[in-house]
Amino acid sequence: MTLATSIQGSWNQLERWAGRQISGARNEARLISARAEALQVAITLSEGLAVYRILRDFQHLDLNAVVNDIVAVLRQCLIVMLTSTGGGALIGGIAGGVFGVGVGAAPGVVIGAAAGAQMGEWVLIFMGLRALSEYIVRDMPDIARAYWDGIRQAWSAASPSPLPQQPVRVDRFAIQHAAERIARAHVAMFVLLLMGILAYLAKGRGDMGQLAEGVRSSRMGPKFADWMVRNEGRLKAEPRLRPERVEAPKGSSPHQESPAIRSHRTPEQKPATVATTPRKAVTRSERIAAARLRQHQLLLDNIGYNVSPISWDQYPTIGRGGTFVSDKKAITDILGDINGRTEINLTRMQASKMEGELGLEPGSLQNGFKLRQVTNLMDMAPSSPLEGNAYFLGPGNHLPGGGPELVIRSIPTTDNTMVKTILTGKVKP
């Protein structure tokens, strides 16, 4: 063997080794990205589920006007918990994968009583409700564990493929279950907050008006403060908010599950029988809550629909910052049954209605439109949009007509394996 041949062989061996390292790093990066997206989807879904259950289980507390503010605060609580107790574990799992410890190991954190109490105090300080800390912190470890169960399940929903070149596998049902766990923790956190309010009043530390004044300037905001005062009697009459604990039988585990968790053990639990007023017309908050549930189903179905002006066919993709999609019901509520149809004729008035219901620019569909079906949404980084046009109702508020809304990576205007034009709309002059 000549020296040149030996050098070439060694070089080829080095190239193969480097190629394996680069390929492995790319695969790990794809897995981390998929796991982060799965967690984001689970958190998004959990908010809709939490709103639905809060409104369902506490109908008599008149929460419609404040439920969106509550969800925003619950999201902030989750962020505080992530950063104060387990964010390091999550980041460590990511870093460990990049540096060879094992990619994206499921984040884990042990929540003991002391850590839970400290975390609970941080959360309440963040919310501006430190006055309630002594009544809440002992139950925080249970809620933190519930959050982390959901987070771990969402993170693990994406798993490496058997072969290096295959895409990352994502278990949509695991994401759904993770969202349900996180939603349960959201509801438990809300219940615990109400229990803390009643415990504070029971100790004679102040009246509801005084407590509400402190809440008014907190992240809970003035609407929640006004709600507290209006519903003081109803809160005190609610048996599920009583703070007492059942003593553990002798020989049993000393750990007692938080009553906030216990009162919402299963999603199917029926609320206690309470006197309610006759059902009113659907409110904006109820419509948004219903849209969030439809968004949940939209992701489970993994199929979305986009309506765009036909003039956009001149561009390579729809939406520079992403494509907006909704479910099929949002379309059929306007157009009726479209099964088997490839074309439809609308009046200008019907086109205007569609523009309004879908939050599109007025007049944008008057020269015709295309309805595209998009499959495999879970592979396209779905999320709740944070911004939009002048008719965008705000993050988490969905479409003006009550349909759900997601934004995904921009889709092409030409059909492919994931995007298919299923209907062309023409508008009569």
N, C-alpha and C positions, 0 to 999 in steps of 0.2 A: 504494500500500500504506500503510495507516494505521500509526501507531506501535504501537497495540495488536496489530495483526496481525503486525507484525514481531517484537514481543516474544514473542508466542505461538509463532511459528515457531521462534524461537531457543530458547525453552524446550522445545518438543517435540524439537528436535534434541539439546539437552542431555540430556533424559530418555532418548532412544534411545541416546546415547553411554554414559550411566551404566548403562543396562540391559545393554548389551553387556559393560561392564567387570564388572558383578556376575555376569552369566552365565558369563563367562570364569573369574572367580575360583572360582565354584562348581564348574565343570568341573575346574579344576586341583585343587581340594580333594578331589573324588571320585577323581581319578586317583592322587593321593598316597596316599589311604586304601586304594585297591585295591592299590597297589604294596606298601604296608606289610603288608597282609594276605597277599599272595602270598609275601612274604619270610618271614613268620611261619609259614605253612603249610609252606614248603620246609624251614625249620629243624626243625619238628616231625617231618616225614617223615624227615629225614636221620638223626635219632636212632635210629629203629627200624631203618633200613637199616644203620647203623653197628653196632648191637648184633648184628644177624643175621650180618654179615660177620665181626665179631670172633669170635663163637662158632663160626662155620663154619670159619674159616681157622686157628683156634688151639684146636681141640677138645681137644688133649692137654694144654693148659695149665690146665685146670680153672678156667675163668673165671666159671662160673655165679654164684658167691656174690658176686662183686665187679663184675659187668658193669654194673649200674645205677649204682654209684658212679663207675665209669669214664665212663659217658655224662654224668653230672652234671658231672664235671670237664671233659670235652671241651666241653660247652656253655659252661662258664665261660671256657675258653680262647678260644672263639670271641668271647665278649663282650669279653674283654680285647683281642683283636686288632681288633675293631670300634672300640673306644674309643681304642686307642693308635695305630692307623695309618690307619684308614679311616673312622672315625665322622664326622670332619669332612667328608669327601667326601660321605658319605651325607646328612648334615644340610645341607651346602652345596647338594646337588642339590635338596633339598626347598625350602630357602629361596630358591634361584635361581628355582624355579618360581613361588613366591608373589610374588617381586619382579620378575618379568619376564625373567629370564635364560633361562628354558626349563624347563618343569615337570618335576621329578623326573628329571633327566638321570641315566642309569645311573651309579651310584657307581663311581668309579675311583680307584685308588691305585697308584703305582709302588713296588714293593718291591725295593729294592736290597739289597746285601749288608750295608751298615752299618745300614740301617733294620731289616732282618730280624734281625740280631744283637741290636740293642737290644730289638726286640719280643720275641724269644725269651727274653731275660733277664727282661723284665717278666713274661712268662707264667710262667716258672719261679719267680720270686720270689712271684708270686701263688699258685702251687701249693705253695709251701714246699719246692721242690726246686732251689734255686739251686746246690747242689753239682754238679748235672749240666750246668750251663750251658755249660761249655767243650766238651762233647761233643755238644751239640745245636744251638747257635745257628747254626752255618754252614748247616744244612739248613732253618732256619725260613723263609727267603724262598720256597722252593718250595711249602711247605705254605700259607703265607699267600696265595700266588698262586692255589693251588687253592681255598682258601676264597673268595677274592674273585671268581673265575670263577663259582662257584655263586651268590654273593650278587648279582652283576650280572645273571645270567640270571634269577634269581627276581624281581628288581626290574623287569626289562624284560618280564616275563610279562604285566603289565597295560599295555595301550596305549590311547591316546585313541581314541574312536570318530570315524568320519568326520563325523558330524553332531553339533552341540552337545547336542541333547536325548537322544541315544542313550546307553545305559549303557556304561561302560568295558568294553573287551574283555579277557578274561583267558584266556590260553593255558595250559590245565591240563597239557598235555604239557611245556611249557617249565618249569613248576613241578616236575614229576617229574624232569626232567633236572637242574634246579638242585639238587634234594634229593640226587640221586645224586652230584653233584660235591661237595657239602658233606659227604656221608657218606664219600666217598673221602678227603677231607681229614681227617675225624675219625679214620678208621682209620690213616691215615699218621701223624697226631700220636701216636696210641697206640703204633704200632710204633716211632716215633722215641724215645719215652720209654723203651721197653724196651731199645732199642739204647744209649741213654744210660746206663742202669743197668749194662749189661754192659761198656761202655767204661770206666766209672768203676771197676768191679772189676778190669778188665784192667790198669789203670794202677797198681794196688796202693795206691789212696788209702784203702782200708778194706775190710772184709768186708761180706757181705750183711746180717748182723745189725746192724752199726753203721749202715748206710745205712737199713735198715728202721726203726730207732729214730727217725731224723730224719723219715722219711715218716709215721710213726705220728701225729705231731702236726700234719701238714700237711693240706691239703684232700683229699688222697687217702685219709686216714683209716687207722685201725688194721686194718680188714679187708684193705685192699690191702697193708699192711705185712706182715701174717701170710701173705698169699698169696705175696709175694716170697720169703720165707724157705722156704716149703714147696716152691716151684717153682724154686729156684735151679738145680738140676741140669738141669731141662727147658729153662730159658731158655738156659743155656750150650750145650746140645746143639742148639738151633734154628738151622739154617743161615741163615734169612732175617733173623736179627738180628745177623749179623756186620757190624761197622762199616766194613770196608775198602771202598775205592772203586776203580773201574776207571779207569785213566789214559786220558785222551782221546787218540785218535790225532792225529798231527801234522796240522795244517791244519784240525782240527775246531774247533767252538766250545769255548771254555774252560769254559763253564757245564756243570756236571754235575748231572743231576737227582738229587734226594735219593733214597737207596736206600729210604727209607720209602715214598716215592711210587712208585718203580719197582717195588717188590715187590707193589703193589696197583694195577697199571695199569688193569685191567678188572674189573668186578664178577663176570665169569664165571670168573675165574682159579680153578683148583683148588688146594687146599692141598697142600703137599709131603706125600709119603707118610710117615706116622709110625706108630709102634706105639701102638695105642689099646686101652683096656679095652673089654669088651663093653658095649653101650649100656644105660644105666640108664633107669629110668622118667623121664618128663618132669619136670624140676624147675620150680620157680616162675619162675626166671629165663628158662628156655627158653620157658615158657608166655607170659611177658610179651613176649619177643622176637617170638614168633609173632603175638601180638596187635598189636604195633607194625607188623608187615608188613601185617596185615589192615587196620589203620588207614590205611596208605598206599594200599591198594587201594580202601578206602572213599571216599577223597577222589578217586581217579581215576575211580571209577564215578559219583561225584557224586550218589549216592542213599543215604539213611540211613533208619533205622527207629526209631520211638519207641514204647515201651509205657508207657501211663499208666492209672491207675485211672479207671473210667468216671465216678466222682464228680467228677473234675476238669473235666467238661464244664460245670460251673456257673461256671467262671472264663473270662475272655476268652483267656488264654494259658496255656501250659504252662511253668512255671518262671519265677520272678521274675528270676533271674540268668542265664537261658539254658535251652535245652532239650537234654537228653542224647539222643544217638542212637548206634546201633550198626549193624552190618551184618546182612544177612538171615540169614546162617549162625547168628548168635547166637540168632536166633528159631527157625529151623527145627531147630536142635539140640535144642530143648526141645519144640516143637509138632509136628515132622515136616513133611511137605510141606503147604504152605498154598496152593499155586497153585489158583486158581479157587474158593476158599472165601471166604465172607463172614462166617461164624459158626463158632465152635468151642466145645465143651463140655469143661471140665476138672474133674477132682476137686480137692478142697481140697489134697491132697498135691501134685498137679501144679502148682497155682497157687503153693504154697509153694516148690516147686523153682524156678519161674520167678523168684519174688521174690529168692531166694538167688543164682541165676546172674547176674541183671541188677543186683544190688546195690540192690534196692528195699526199702523198709521192710516188715518182716514183717506180713502181714495186709492189706497195701495193695491187693492184687488180689482178695481173697476175695469182693468184691461185683461183680466183673466188671472188664473192662479193654478198651481199644481199642488196636489196632496201627495206627499211622499211618506212611505212606511220605512221606518228605520229599525232594524233588528240588532240584537246583541248590544243593547244600551250599556250593559255592565262593562263592556270592553271599551267604552268611549268616555270614560271619566265623568259620569253623570253627577250633577250637583244642583242645588237650588240656586237660581240666579241671584246675584247680589245687586245687579243694575240692569237697566234696559232703556227703552225709549221713553218719550214723555208720558206714555200711558201705562208704564210699569208701576204697579201698585206698591212695590217695596219688597224687600227680602222676605220670603216665606208667606206672602199674601196671595200668590198664584194669580190666575187669570180673572179678568173682570166678570166673565160669564160663569165662574165657579169651577172651571176645569183646573187640573193640576198642571204644573209647569216644571220642566227640567231644562238645564242647558248642558249640552254635550259638545265634544270636539266637533269642529265645523265639518259638515258633510258635503260631498261633491254634488254638483248639479246634474252630473251624469250618473246613471244607475250603475250599481255594482252589486256584489254579493250581499251587502248589508243595507243598501239604499235602493228602493224601488218606487218609481212613480206609479201610483195606483189610480189616480183620478186627475183629469184636467177639467178645470172649471171655466166656463165661458159666461160672460155677463152681457145680457141683452141691452142694446142701446135704449 
